[in-house]
Amino acid sequence: MARLYDADGHDRLVDVDPGMAAQVGPRQLLWIDLDARDTDHLEAVAEAVGLGRRLLARLDHAPERADLTQYPEHVHLVLLAMEPTASEAGDGEQPLVRRAIDVVAGHDWVVTVHDGPLQAFDRLDAATEGETRLGALDAAGFVAAIADEVLAGYLGLVEDTEREIDRLDERALRRPADDDVLTRVVDVRRRIGSIRRTLAPHRGAFAALARPDMALHEELGRPWPALTDRLERTLDAVENLRELLLGTFDIHMSRAAQEANDTMKILTVLSAVFLPAVVLAGVMGMNFQLAFFDVADNFWLVVAAMGGFAVTLLAVARWRGWF
């Protein structure tokens, strides 16, 4: 997809032609997006905007981590987006997929290369479809918009994970305690760790964007200091998920401890109920002679006494609220 934003005219889709970047006007901005690392398409884009062979070779392979490389006439920024799989979108337990995004920005043009569709670009494309003033932006501003949409995707994952933690809280409060909660807590913890490990390396790339020397890069325009603050807020939101998950674990352990206490309370009450009967049976079974033992019907009297003690203790326990 190649789109030309024109602040003084009409935004429109255009064909990718050799040397087209040199024809972009002063209030125009060209965005070329490749959703597959096809060699022929990369060659066509390289001819359109003037990319060197070295950079073209880097774009042919998906990078592993966020990075920033400056060239004399353009800048190569690597972003890592993490999004839920499209087949299970909306489910709190859907697996996540990490996609590397190569962003190359020059004078009034931006090229993005990635593998497969991206929700971040779908949102950006939907927001910029139609008549816009984006043509008045320089390349730096548009790259900042792309990076902001990627960070917005991470914030979306944070919201989804928060909802999953809320569901875990509800399960942890159920009676009896759900043994599967701990398994889900571990899964969510791994999910949070994966999000953070993917997001944290952007610190180095975004910090480089905010350096004073970036302001001297006339091909791009103004530097992007606000992205660093946006990234830190996103990282703080991810860190907050760890605290929320610890709260879920505490709730589960408190519920399990409460159930154990309730069980021990019941066992204690039962022991207290049967203790008089055991004592009475032990006393009556002692080897001594009393006239009481000469009457067989007294057996039922002893049983009645045992039952009376049991009923009395149960009534007292119920009155005191022990169960």
Secondary structure, DSSP 8 states (H G I E B T S, - for coil): -EEEEETTS--EE----TTGGGG--TTEEEEEEESS--HHHHHHHHHHHT--HHHHHHHTS--SS-EEEE-SS-EEEEEEEEEE-GGGTT-TT--EEEEEEEEEEETTEEEEEESS--HHHHHHHHHH-SS-SGGGS-HHHHHHHHHHHHHHHHHHHHHHHHHHHHHHHHHHTSSS--THHHHHHHHHHHHHHHHHHHHTTHHHHHHHHTSGGGGG-TTT-S--THHHHHHHHHHHHHHHHHHHHHHHHHHHHHHHHHHHHHHHHHHHHHHHHHHHHHHHHHHHTSS---GGGG-TTHHHHHHHHHHHHHHHHHHHHHHHT--
